[in-house]
C-alpha cells in the first residue's frame, strides 16, 4: 500500500502571528494555522512544516544558528522543532499566552514575555533533554501586558516595553537590579542600538524617544523625541535592523515608512493597500517583509531597487474546488471570493489570479490539452481562461440568468456542459463558438455533479432526486441508470479505464456502478470511516451526529487502483477499488482552533452565552470600548466564531504520486513516499554493499549496477549510475533488463526532481532508457505498465519547469551575452589585423601598410 504523507499547504499564505527571516536573509518563516510555511526566495520554492501545536500559532522565535524553531499557540503551549529534520524535539507549557519571545544573540537564553511578567530560560539543545527549559530569572511588577523585548549584543541585557507606558532594563546577571523608565504613552517596541547600551522607544503615536547610557553613573537619560507619523494613521507594528540602522513602521492605512535611524530621515514610503499591516520584518540586506491578515497577503520589498521580490496572496474565503493539469505541473482552485487561482505544483507559488467572477466559484475543470481552464459560478456564467495569455477568452451564458453548480468538458475539448442550480437542467455549449447547443432536462432536483466518461462522448450526471443518468451528447439521448439509490447523490467520479462510476450519497455510501450493464458492483458504507467529531454548538453527541456526515467529493487515482474520498469530516479515506476496503485514513488537521476537531467537549467551558471560547474576551484597553456604568454581564451578542473544519473537494494527480484536498485550512497536498525498498529477487549471499564498491573499483560498472539494483538502496544505485561514463550510458542501458530499467528511470526522475547538478547526465539516462525500452513499457504484460504513464507525466513536468527556469535566465541575459560576444569578435578581428601587420612588415618591408 502506498503511504501518503502531508507535504505542502497552498492557498493559505498567512493567518496570524509574527514572521521571521532566517540568518542568511533568503528564507521567510510564516505561520499558517498551526503549521509554518518556509518561503525560500533564493530557490523560488516553499514547503510547510508540521509543528504539532494544538492551536493557531501566535508567536515564533528562531535560534541564531537556524536550527531550532519555537512556536507558541494562544494557550501558551510551546513546541521546539528542528529545522533540519522538520520534527518536534521538545514540548513545554508556559501556562500563559506568550506576547513576545526571542533568543539571545549567543543562543544560550530565551526571554519570554508572559502577560505581566518576564521569564528568562536556558535555551534547549537540538538533542532530547529531560528538562529542556530551565528557568534562570523571573521579572515581575508589570501592571499591563508586555508588548516587546530586545536583547543587547552581549546577550546580557534586555529592554522590555509594556502597555503600562513603562520600559524596564533587566539582565541575566542575578545581581543586576532592573531599571524602571517612564514613558508618556503605551510602548509599541524598544530596541538596543548596535554596539552600545543605548536604546530607543517607539510608542503608539509613532514617536521615537532615544535613551543614552552613561557609563559613569550607570544610568539611562532621555536624549530626544521625534514624531515619525504621517497623517492621522495608527501605528500597528515596527521593526529595527541593527546592521543597516533602518527602522520600518507599519500603519493601519496599509502604509509602511522606512527611516534611517542615524539621521531620522524618510528613506521610502510603501503602500500595500488600505488594510492594516500586521507585522514587518527586515533581513540583513535590503529586503523588507510585510504581512496583512485581512487579505492573507505576504510581500517582500527590496528598498534598494524599489521592487517586489515576492508578492503572494491567498484566497479571502474558503476554497471549494480543485483540479490538476494533465501534466500535474499546475493546480487550479476556486473559492467563495469569486477568484480562480493557478498554482505551481512544484514550488507552491500562485502563477495567476482570475477575478472575473462576481460570485462564489462552484467548480473548476482543466482542459485535457492543458491550455485553458473552465470555471462555473453562482453569478450565472461559466468562463474559460487561457493559460498562455492569462485572459478570459470565452463566457458561456444562458438565455435566462441562472446559477451553475458544476462544469465539465469532453475528451476532445469541444463540448462544454454545466448543471444549473435553479431549473435542474444541463446546458451544452460549443467550445469553439461559445453558442448554446442544447438544454438537457430530466432531473427533478439539483444536479450536484456531471462528468464525461473518459475517451467517450457519454455524460454522466447525479442529482438530489436519487438518480444517476447517462446522456449521449452526440445523439441527444438519455437513459436512467438507477433509481434505487434511496438517498440523494452529492458527487460522482468515473474510472479512468473501466466502465465504472462511483457515486457518493448523503447517507455516507459510495456506490460503484457499471454504466454499460446498469449493474451495481459494490457499496461502501463509509459512515464509520468518516470518524467522530463534534462541533461547539452541536447539541448531539459525536456518535449521534455521525448520521449527518457524508462524503462530498471523491476521485480515482490515475491507474484506477485507489479511490480517495472526503467530506464533512476531518479525515481523508483511501479505498481499494478491487476489494472495496479501506486502505488508509488520514487526519487532515489537529488544530483545535477549528470547530469539529475534538470528539468530546468540556462541559465546564460552557456558559449561558455559549462556549467560552466564542466569547469576545478582548480587554477594554485593547479594543477601546468603555463599559456602561453599572453593567455586570458581558454583551451576549459578541462572538468569536471558530471556522468549521470541512473538506470540500479532492483531486488526484495524473502522475499518481500525490493528491490535493481542499479544506478550511487551504489546499492540502499529500504525496506518497516512493523510496526503493529491499528486493530479494536475484540476490545472492555475496551481493553486498562492499561487493558493489569492489566492482566499482575494478571498473565492472555494469555488474555493480545490477548488484545495487538487487539490493535496492537508492544511495548506492546513484553512486553506480554516476560512475558510468557519459559516452557509455547507451551501452549500459542495452544490457539492463526491462524491470531494472524501470527502476533506474524512477531514480532518474527523483534526481531531476531534486534539481541535481548532473542534469544533462540524467537526461541522457532518461533518453537512452526510453529509446531502448519505450515500446516494452507500454506492453500490458509488463508488470509495471500501469505506473509508466504517471512516471512519464512527472518527468515531463520536471523538464517543463526546468526549461522555464533556464529560459527566463537566458532571456534576461541574452543582451549581455550578445554584447560580450560582439566585443570578443571585435577583439579577435583586431588581433588578426595586428598579426597581419606584423607579418607584412617583417616579410615584405617594401609594402606600405
C-alpha positions in Angstrom: 0.0 0.0 0.0 1.3 3.5 -0.9 2.0 5.7 2.1 0.7 9.2 1.5 2.0 11.9 3.8 1.4 15.6 4.1 4.0 17.6 2.1 2.7 21.1 1.5 0.0 23.7 2.0 -1.2 26.0 -0.8 -3.7 28.8 -0.8 -3.2 30.0 2.8 -0.3 32.5 2.9 -0.7 34.0 6.4 -3.1 33.7 9.3 -1.8 35.5 12.4 1.4 36.0 14.4 4.9 37.2 13.6 7.1 36.3 10.6 10.9 35.7 10.7 13.8 35.9 8.4 16.5 33.2 8.6 20.1 34.4 9.3 21.0 34.2 5.6 18.1 36.6 4.8 16.9 34.4 1.9 14.1 32.4 3.6 11.0 33.6 5.4 9.1 31.7 8.1 5.4 32.5 8.0 2.7 30.9 10.4 -0.3 29.4 8.7 -2.7 28.0 11.3 -0.8 25.5 13.5 1.8 25.0 10.7 4.8 27.0 9.5 5.4 27.7 5.8 9.0 28.4 4.8 9.5 30.5 1.6 12.9 30.1 0.1 13.3 33.2 -2.0 16.6 32.1 -3.5 15.4 28.7 -4.8 11.9 30.1 -5.5 10.0 27.5 -3.6 8.2 26.9 -0.4 7.4 24.0 2.0 5.3 23.6 5.1 6.4 22.2 8.4 4.1 20.2 10.8 4.9 21.7 14.2 2.4 19.9 16.2 0.9 22.9 18.0 -2.6 22.4 19.5 -4.0 25.7 18.2 -3.1 28.5 15.8 0.5 29.8 16.2 0.6 33.3 17.6 4.4 33.8 18.2 7.6 32.3 16.8 11.3 32.5 17.7 14.3 31.3 15.7 17.7 30.4 17.1 20.7 32.3 15.8 22.1 29.2 14.1 18.7 28.5 12.4 18.5 25.0 13.9 15.7 25.4 16.4 12.2 27.0 15.9 9.9 27.8 18.8 6.2 28.1 18.1 3.6 29.2 20.6 -0.1 28.9 20.5 -2.8 31.0 22.2 -2.8 28.8 25.3 0.9 29.0 25.9 1.9 25.6 24.6 5.4 25.7 23.1 6.8 23.3 20.6 10.5 23.3 19.8 11.1 21.9 16.3 14.3 21.2 14.4 14.6 23.0 11.1 17.0 20.3 9.9 14.7 17.3 10.4 11.4 19.3 10.5 10.4 17.2 13.5 9.3 18.3 17.1 12.0 17.9 19.7 10.7 19.4 22.9 7.3 20.4 24.3 6.8 23.0 27.1 3.8 24.7 28.6 4.3 28.4 29.6 0.8 28.3 31.2 0.0 31.7 29.9 -0.2 33.4 26.5 3.2 34.5 25.2 3.1 38.0 23.9 6.8 38.1 22.8 9.7 35.7 22.8 13.2 35.9 21.5 16.6 34.0 21.6 19.6 35.8 22.9 22.3 36.6 20.2 24.6 33.9 21.6 21.8 31.4 21.6 22.1 30.5 25.3 19.0 32.1 26.6 15.3 32.6 25.7 13.4 35.6 27.0 9.6 35.3 27.0 7.0 37.9 27.9 4.0 36.3 29.6 1.3 38.9 30.1 2.6 40.8 33.1 5.9 39.1 33.8 9.2 38.3 32.1 10.9 34.9 32.3 14.4 34.0 31.1 15.1 30.3 30.3 18.2 28.4 29.2 17.8 27.6 25.6 17.2 23.9 24.8 19.6 21.9 22.6 18.9 20.1 19.4 19.2 16.8 21.3 16.5 15.3 23.6 16.7 16.6 27.2 14.9 15.7 30.4 14.5 19.4 31.3 14.7 21.4 28.1 13.6 24.8 29.6 15.3 25.7 32.8 14.2 29.0 34.4 17.0 31.4 35.0 15.3 34.6 36.1 11.8 36.0 36.6 10.9 39.7 36.5 7.5 40.8 37.8 5.9 44.1 38.6 4.3 45.0 35.3 0.8 46.4 35.6 -0.1 45.6 32.0 0.8 43.2 29.3 4.4 43.1 28.0 4.5 44.1 24.4 8.1 43.9 23.2 11.6 42.9 24.2 15.1 43.2 22.7 18.5 41.8 23.6 21.7 43.7 23.7 24.6 42.3 21.5 26.4 40.9 24.6 23.4 38.8 25.4 23.4 40.2 29.0 20.8 43.0 29.0 17.2 43.2 27.9 14.9 46.2 27.2 11.3 45.4 27.8 8.3 47.5 26.8 4.9 47.3 28.3 1.4 48.7 27.8 1.6 50.4 31.1 3.8 53.1 29.5 7.0 51.8 31.1 10.3 50.5 29.9 12.5 48.2 32.0 16.1 47.3 31.7 17.0 43.8 33.1 19.9 41.4 32.8 20.7 37.7 33.0 23.0 38.6 35.9 21.2 37.7 39.2 22.8 40.6 41.0 21.6 43.2 38.5 18.7 45.3 39.6 16.2 46.2 36.9 15.8 49.8 35.9 12.4 51.3 35.5 11.9 54.1 33.0 8.7 56.0 32.4 7.2 56.8 29.0 4.3 59.1 28.3 2.3 56.7 26.2 1.9 53.0 25.5 5.1 51.4 24.2 4.9 49.6 20.9 8.6 48.5 20.8 12.0 49.2 22.3 15.4 48.3 20.7 19.0 48.4 21.7 21.3 50.3 19.4 24.2 48.3 17.7 27.4 48.0 19.8 26.1 50.0 22.8 23.6 50.0 25.6 21.8 53.0 24.2 18.2 52.2 23.1 15.2 53.9 21.7 11.4 53.5 22.3 8.6 53.8 19.8 5.2 54.5 21.3 1.7 54.2 20.0 1.8 57.7 18.4 4.8 56.7 16.3 7.1 58.9 18.4 10.8 57.8 18.7 12.4 58.5 22.1 16.1 58.0 22.4 17.8 57.0 25.7 21.6 57.2 26.2 23.6 55.1 28.7 26.0 57.0 31.0 28.8 54.6 31.9 30.0 56.7 34.8 26.7 56.8 36.6 25.3 53.5 35.2 22.0 55.2 34.3 20.0 56.0 31.2 19.0 59.5 30.3 16.4 60.7 27.8 18.0 62.4 24.8 15.4 63.5 22.3 12.0 62.7 20.9 10.9 62.7 17.3 7.5 62.1 15.8 7.6 59.7 12.7 3.9 59.6 12.0 2.4 60.8 8.7 -1.2 62.0 9.0 -3.7 60.6 11.5 -2.9 56.9 10.9 -2.4 54.5 13.7 0.8 52.6 14.3 0.4 48.8 14.1 3.9 47.4 14.1 7.5 48.3 13.7 10.9 46.7 13.2 14.6 47.8 13.6 17.5 46.4 11.7 20.7 47.0 13.6 23.2 46.3 10.8 21.8 48.9 8.3 20.2 51.1 11.0 16.8 51.0 9.3 13.5 51.5 11.1 10.3 50.3 9.4 6.9 51.4 10.7 3.6 49.8 9.6 0.2 51.7 9.9 -3.4 50.8 9.8 -3.8 52.5 6.4 -1.5 50.0 4.7 1.4 52.4 4.5 4.9 51.5 5.5 7.6 54.1 6.3 11.3 53.4 6.2 13.6 55.7 8.2 17.3 55.9 8.7 18.0 55.8 12.5 21.1 58.0 12.5 19.5 60.9 10.6 15.8 60.0 11.2 15.2 60.9 7.5 12.5 59.2 5.5 14.0 56.7 3.1 10.9 55.3 1.4 7.2 55.2 1.7 5.5 52.0 0.6 1.7 51.5 0.1 0.3 47.9 0.2 -3.4 48.8 0.1 -5.9 50.1 2.6 -5.7 47.3 5.2 -3.6 47.3 8.4 -0.1 45.9 8.3 0.1 43.2 10.9 3.9 42.6 11.0 7.1 43.8 9.5 10.5 42.1 9.4 13.8 43.3 7.8 16.7 41.0 6.9 20.4 41.7 7.0 20.3 43.1 3.4 17.7 45.4 1.8 14.6 43.2 2.0 11.5 44.2 4.0 8.7 41.6 4.5 5.1 42.6 5.2 2.1 40.5 6.1 -1.6 41.6 6.0 -4.0 39.2 7.7 -7.1 40.9 6.3 -6.1 40.0 2.7 -3.9 36.9 3.5 -1.0 38.7 1.8 2.7 38.3 2.1 5.0 40.7 0.3 8.8 41.2 0.2 10.1 44.6 -0.9 13.7 45.5 -1.8 14.1 49.1 -1.0 17.5 49.4 -2.8 15.9 48.7 -6.2 12.3 49.7 -5.2 10.8 46.5 -6.5 8.9 43.5 -5.1 10.9 40.3 -4.6 7.8 38.3 -3.6 4.1 39.0 -3.6 1.7 36.2 -2.7 -1.9 36.4 -1.7 -4.2 33.6 -0.7 -8.0 33.2 -1.0 -10.0 35.5 1.2 -12.7 32.9 1.8 -12.9 29.1 1.8 -11.8 27.2 -1.3 -14.5 25.0 -2.8 -13.0 23.1 -5.7 -9.6 21.9 -7.1 -8.3 20.2 -10.3 -4.9 19.2 -11.7 -3.5 20.0 -15.1 -2.8 17.0 -17.4 0.9 17.1 -16.7 0.5 17.8 -13.0 2.5 21.0 -13.2 -0.3 23.3 -12.2 -3.3 23.2 -9.8 -6.4 25.3 -10.2 -8.6 26.3 -7.3 -11.9 28.1 -6.9 -13.2 29.9 -3.9 -16.2 31.7 -2.4 -14.5 35.0 -3.0 -15.0 34.5 -6.8 -11.3 34.1 -7.5 -9.8 31.4 -9.7 -6.1 30.8 -8.9 -3.5 28.8 -10.7 -0.7 27.3 -8.5 2.6 25.9 -9.5 2.6 22.4 -8.0 6.4 22.3 -7.8 7.3 25.4 -5.9 3.8 26.2 -4.4 3.6 29.8 -5.7 0.5 31.4 -7.3 1.0 31.9 -11.0 -2.0 34.0 -11.9 -5.3 35.0 -10.4 -8.5 35.4 -12.4 -11.1 37.8 -10.8 -13.8 38.0 -13.5 -16.4 36.1 -11.5 -18.6 38.3 -9.2 -19.9 35.4 -7.0 -18.8 32.2 -5.5 -16.9 29.7 -7.8 -18.6 26.3 -7.6 -16.5 24.2 -9.9 -13.2 24.3 -11.9 -12.1 21.9 -14.7 -8.8 21.8 -16.6 -8.9 21.0 -20.3 -7.4 17.8 -21.5 -4.8 19.8 -23.5 -3.8 21.9 -20.5 -4.2 25.1 -22.5 -7.2 26.6 -20.7 -9.3 26.1 -17.6 -13.1 26.2 -17.1 -15.0 27.5 -14.1 -18.6 27.8 -13.1 -20.1 30.3 -10.7 -23.2 31.5 -8.9 -23.0 34.7 -10.9 -24.7 32.9 -13.8 -21.7 32.4 -16.0 -19.2 29.7 -17.0 -15.8 31.1 -18.1 -12.8 29.8 -20.0 -9.4 31.2 -19.1 -6.4 31.0 -21.4 -3.3 29.7 -19.5 -0.9 31.1 -22.1 -2.1 34.7 -22.4 -3.8 34.7 -18.9 -7.1 36.1 -20.1 -10.8 35.3 -20.1 -11.4 34.4 -23.7 -14.9 32.8 -23.5 -18.0 33.3 -21.5 -20.9 30.8 -21.5 -24.3 32.1 -20.5 -27.9 31.0 -20.8 -30.9 33.0 -22.3 -32.3 33.4 -18.7 -29.9 34.3 -15.9 -29.3 31.1 -13.9 -26.7 29.9 -11.4 -24.4 27.0 -12.1 -23.3 24.2 -9.8 -20.8 22.2 -11.9 -18.9 22.3 -15.2 -17.1 19.7 -17.3 -15.6 19.2 -20.8 -15.3 16.2 -23.1 -12.1 14.5 -24.1 -11.8 16.4 -27.3 -12.2 19.8 -25.6 -15.1 20.7 -27.9 -18.2 20.3 -25.8 -18.7 22.2 -22.5 -21.5 21.1 -20.1 -22.7 22.8 -17.0 -25.5 21.9 -14.5 -27.9 24.6 -13.3 -29.0 25.2 -9.7 -32.4 26.6 -10.3 -34.2 24.6 -13.0 -32.2 21.3 -12.6 -31.2 21.3 -16.3 -27.8 20.6 -18.0 -26.7 23.1 -20.6 -24.4 22.2 -23.5 -22.2 24.8 -25.4 -19.7 24.6 -28.2 -16.2 25.5 -27.0 -15.2 26.8 -30.4 -18.1 29.3 -30.9 -19.5 29.7 -27.4 -23.0 29.0 -28.7 -25.6 27.2 -26.6 -26.3 23.9 -28.4 -28.7 22.1 -26.2 -30.7 22.0 -22.9 -30.9 18.6 -21.3 -33.8 18.1 -18.9 -35.0 15.1 -16.9 -33.7 15.6 -13.3 -36.3 16.8 -10.8 -33.9 18.2 -8.3 -30.5 19.8 -8.1 -27.9 18.2 -10.4 -24.9 18.0 -8.0 -22.3 16.7 -10.3 -21.7 15.9 -14.0 -18.7 14.2 -15.7 -17.8 12.8 -19.1 -16.8 9.1 -19.4 -13.0 9.1 -20.3 -12.5 8.8 -24.1 -16.2 9.0 -24.7 -19.0 11.4 -25.5 -21.2 10.0 -22.8 -22.1 12.3 -20.0 -23.0 11.1 -16.5 -25.0 13.2 -14.0 -26.1 12.7 -10.5 -28.8 14.6 -8.7 -30.6 15.1 -5.4 -33.6 13.2 -6.9 -31.7 9.9 -6.1 -31.0 9.2 -9.7 -27.9 8.9 -11.9 -28.4 9.4 -15.7 -26.2 9.0 -18.7 -26.5 11.3 -21.7 -25.3 10.6 -25.2 -24.3 14.2 -26.2 -23.9 13.4 -29.9 -27.2 11.5 -30.3 -29.2 13.6 -27.7 -30.4 10.6 -25.9 -30.6 9.8 -22.2 -31.1 6.7 -20.2 -31.6 6.4 -16.4 -29.1 4.1 -14.8 -30.5 3.6 -11.3 -33.5 4.7 -9.3 -32.7 2.6 -6.3 -30.1 4.7 -4.5 -32.7 5.6 -1.8 -30.7 8.7 -0.9 -29.6 11.9 -2.6 -26.5 11.9 -4.7 -23.9 14.6 -4.0 -20.9 13.6 -6.1 -19.7 11.2 -8.8 -16.4 10.3 -10.5 -15.5 8.0 -13.4 -12.9 5.3 -13.5 -10.1 6.2 -16.0 -10.1 2.8 -17.8 -13.1 0.8 -16.8 -16.9 1.4 -17.2 -17.2 2.1 -13.5 -18.8 5.2 -11.9 -18.5 5.9 -8.2 -21.4 7.8 -6.7 -21.4 9.4 -3.2 -24.7 9.7 -1.4 -26.0 11.7 1.5 -26.1 8.5 3.7 -22.2 8.3 3.5 -22.3 5.5 1.0 -20.1 5.1 -2.1 -21.9 3.1 -4.8 -20.0 1.6 -7.7 -22.0 1.2 -10.9 -21.2 -0.2 -14.3 -22.8 2.3 -16.6 -23.0 0.0 -19.6 -24.6 -3.1 -18.0 -26.5 -0.9 -15.5 -25.3 -3.2 -12.6 -24.2 -2.3 -9.1 -20.8 -3.6 -8.4 -20.3 -2.7 -4.8 -21.5 -0.4 -2.0 -19.1 1.0 0.6 -20.7 2.2 3.9 -18.4 4.9 4.9 -20.2 6.4 7.8 -17.8 5.0 10.4 -14.8 5.7 8.2 -15.6 9.4 8.4 -14.8 9.3 12.1 -16.3 11.0 15.1 -16.3 14.8 15.6 -18.5 17.3 17.4 -18.9 21.0 16.9 -19.0 23.5 19.7 -22.7 24.4 19.1 -23.9 20.8 18.4 -26.5 19.6 20.8 -26.0 15.9 19.8 -23.0 13.8 20.9 -20.4 12.7 18.4 -22.0 9.2 17.9 -25.4 10.6 17.2 -24.2 13.3 14.8 -22.4 10.7 12.7 -25.6 10.1 10.6 -25.5 13.7 9.4 -21.9 13.3 7.9 -21.2 12.1 4.4 -18.7 12.2 1.6 -18.9 15.4 -0.6 -16.1 14.6 -3.0 -14.2 11.6 -4.5 -11.6 10.9 -7.2 -10.0 7.9 -8.8 -6.2 7.6 -9.0 -4.6 7.7 -12.4 -4.3 4.0 -12.5 -7.7 3.4 -11.1 -6.5 1.2 -8.3 -7.5 3.6 -5.5 -10.3 5.9 -4.7 -9.8 9.0 -2.4 -12.9 10.4 -0.7 -13.5 13.3 1.7 -16.4 15.2 3.1 -17.9 16.6 6.3 -15.1 15.2 8.4 -11.5 15.7 9.3 -10.4 12.5 7.6 -9.5 11.6 4.1 -10.3 8.0 3.2 -8.4 5.9 0.7 -10.2 2.8 -0.7 -9.0 -0.1 -2.8 -11.2 -0.4 -6.0 -10.6 -4.1 -6.3 -11.6 -5.3 -2.8 -13.5 -2.1 -1.8 -11.9 -2.0 1.6 -10.4 1.0 3.5 -6.7 1.2 2.9 -5.8 4.3 4.9 -7.5 7.1 6.8 -5.6 10.4 7.1 -6.4 13.1 9.6 -6.0 16.4 7.9 -5.7 18.6 11.0 -5.1 18.6 14.7 -5.7 22.3 15.1 -8.2 22.8 18.0 -8.8 26.4 16.8 -11.1 24.8 14.2 -14.5 23.7 15.1 -15.0 19.9 14.7 -11.6 18.6 15.6 -12.5 17.4 19.1 -14.6 14.3 19.7 -15.5 15.2 23.3 -16.2 18.7 24.6 -15.5 20.0 28.1 -18.8 20.9 29.8 -17.1 23.2 32.2 -16.3 25.5 29.3 -20.0 26.1 28.6 -21.7 29.3 29.8 -25.2 30.7 29.4 -24.0 32.7 26.5 -22.4 29.6 24.8 -18.9 28.2 24.7 -16.4 30.4 26.5 -14.0 30.2 23.5 -16.5 32.0 21.3 -16.9 35.0 23.7 -15.1 38.2 22.8 -12.7 38.4 25.7 -10.6 41.4 24.4 -10.0 43.9 27.2 -11.4 47.4 27.0 -7.9 48.8 27.0 -7.1 46.9 23.7 -10.4 47.4 21.9 -11.1 50.9 23.0 -14.6 50.1 24.3 -16.0 51.5 27.6 -18.4 49.5 29.6 -21.7 51.1 30.5 -21.6 52.1 34.2 -23.4 49.6 36.4 -23.3 46.8 33.8 -22.2 43.4 35.2 -22.8 41.0 32.4 -20.9 40.5 29.2 -22.6 41.5 25.9 -24.1 38.3 24.7 -24.1 39.4 21.0 -20.3 39.4 20.9 -18.8 36.2 19.4 -15.6 34.8 18.1 -16.8 32.1 15.8 -14.5 29.2 15.1 -14.2 28.2 11.4 -15.6 24.7 10.9 -13.3 22.1 9.5 -14.8 20.7 6.3 -13.2 19.0 3.3 -14.8 20.5 0.2 -13.1 18.8 -2.7 -10.3 16.4 -3.7 -8.4 15.7 -6.9 -5.8 13.1 -7.8 -2.7 14.0 -9.7 -2.3 12.4 -13.2 1.1 11.2 -12.1 -0.5 9.2 -9.4 2.1 10.3 -6.8 0.0 12.9 -5.0 -3.4 14.2 -4.5 -4.8 17.6 -3.4 -7.6 18.2 -0.9 -9.5 21.5 -0.4 -10.2 22.2 3.3 -11.0 25.1 5.6 -7.2 25.5 6.2 -6.3 25.7 2.5 -5.1 23.4 -0.2 -3.5 20.3 1.4 -1.0 18.4 -0.8 -0.3 14.7 0.1 2.4 12.7 -1.7 3.5 9.2 -1.3 6.9 8.0 -0.3 8.4 6.3 -3.4 11.6 5.1 -1.9 13.1 1.9 -3.2 12.8 -0.9 -0.7 14.7 -4.1 -0.3 14.1 -6.6 -3.1 15.5 -10.1 -2.5 15.0 -11.1 -6.2 18.2 -12.3 -7.8 20.0 -11.6 -4.5 22.9 -13.9 -3.6 25.0 -14.2 -0.4 27.9 -12.3 -2.0 25.8 -9.3 -3.2 26.6 -6.7 -0.5 27.5 -3.1 -0.4 31.2 -4.0 0.0 30.9 -6.2 -3.1 29.4 -3.4 -5.1 32.2 -1.0 -4.1 34.8 -3.6 -5.1 33.2 -3.9 -8.6 33.2 -0.2 -9.0 36.9 -0.1 -8.1 37.6 -2.8 -10.6 35.7 -0.8 -13.3 33.0 -3.5 -13.7 30.3 -0.8 -13.7 27.5 -3.0 -15.3 27.8 -5.7 -12.7 28.0 -3.2 -9.9 24.8 -1.5 -11.2 22.9 -4.8 -11.4 24.0 -5.8 -7.9 23.0 -2.4 -6.5 19.6 -2.7 -8.1 19.2 -6.1 -6.4 20.0 -4.6 -3.1 17.5 -1.7 -3.8 19.2 1.1 -1.8 19.0 4.5 -3.5 22.3 5.9 -2.5 24.4 3.0 -3.8 22.4 2.9 -7.0 23.0 6.6 -7.5 26.7 6.1 -7.0 26.8 3.3 -9.6 24.9 5.5 -12.1 27.2 8.4 -11.7 30.3 6.2 -12.3 29.1 5.3 -15.8 30.9 7.4 -18.4 28.7 9.7 -20.3 29.5 8.1 -23.7 28.8 4.6 -22.4 25.3 5.2 -21.0 23.6 3.8 -24.1 25.6 0.5 -24.0 24.9 0.0 -20.3 21.1 0.6 -20.9 21.1 -2.1 -23.6 22.4 -4.6 -21.1 19.8 -3.8 -18.4 16.6 -6.0 -18.2 13.4 -4.1 -18.6 12.4 -4.3 -14.9 15.7 -2.8 -13.8 15.4 -0.1 -16.5 12.1 1.0 -15.0 13.8 1.2 -11.5 16.6 3.3 -13.0 14.1 5.6 -14.7 12.3 6.1 -11.4 15.6 7.1 -9.7 16.4 9.4 -12.6 13.1 11.1 -12.1 13.8 11.6 -8.4 17.2 13.1 -9.2 15.6 15.5 -11.7 13.0 16.5 -9.1 15.8 17.3 -6.6 17.5 19.5 -9.2 20.7 17.6 -9.3 23.8 19.3 -10.6 24.2 16.5 -13.2 21.1 17.5 -15.1 22.4 16.7 -18.6 23.9 13.4 -17.3 20.5 12.2 -16.0 18.7 13.4 -19.1 21.0 11.2 -21.1 20.0 8.2 -19.0 16.3 9.1 -19.5 16.7 9.4 -23.2 18.6 6.1 -23.6 16.1 4.2 -21.5 13.1 5.4 -23.4 14.7 4.8 -26.8 15.6 1.2 -25.8 12.6 0.1 -23.7 9.9 2.7 -24.5 7.7 0.3 -26.5 8.1 -2.5 -24.0 7.0 -0.2 -21.2 3.6 0.2 -23.0 3.1 -3.6 -23.2 0.3 -4.8 -20.9 2.4 -7.9 -20.0 4.9 -5.7 -18.3 4.2 -5.8 -14.5 4.7 -2.0 -14.1 2.8 -0.9 -17.2 0.2 1.0 -15.1 2.9 3.1 -13.5 4.8 4.2 -16.6 2.3 6.9 -17.6 2.3 8.7 -14.2 6.1 8.5 -14.2 6.3 10.0 -17.7 4.0 12.8 -16.8 6.2 13.5 -13.8 9.3 13.7 -16.0 7.5 15.9 -18.5 6.5 18.3 -15.7 10.1 18.4 -14.3 11.5 19.1 -17.8 9.0 21.8 -18.5 9.7 23.6 -15.2 13.5 23.3 -15.8 13.0 24.7 -19.3 11.0 27.6 -18.0 13.7 28.4 -15.3 16.6 28.2 -17.8 14.6 30.1 -20.4 13.9 33.0 -18.0 17.6 33.1 -17.1 18.7 33.0 -20.7 16.2 35.7 -21.8 17.3 38.0 -19.0 20.9 37.7 -20.1 20.6 37.5 -23.9 21.7 41.1 -24.5 24.6 40.8 -22.1 25.8 37.7 -23.9 25.4 39.3 -27.3 27.4 42.3 -26.1 30.2 40.1 -24.8 30.3 38.1 -28.0 30.4 41.2 -30.1 33.3 42.5 -28.0 35.1 39.2 -28.4 34.6 39.2 -32.2 36.0 42.8 -32.3 39.0 41.9 -30.2 39.7 38.8 -32.4 39.5 40.9 -35.6 41.8 43.5 -34.0 44.3 40.8 -33.0 44.2 39.2 -36.5 44.8 42.6 -38.1 47.8 43.3 -35.8 49.2 39.8 -36.7 48.8 40.5 -40.4 50.5 43.9 -40.0 53.5 42.3 -38.2 53.8 39.6 -40.9 53.7 42.2 -43.7 56.3 44.4 -42.0 58.7 41.6 -41.4 58.4 39.6 -44.7 57.5 42.4 -47.1 59.2 45.6 -45.9 58.6 47.4 -49.2 54.8 47.3 -48.7 53.4 50.5 -47.2 50.8 49.4 -44.6 
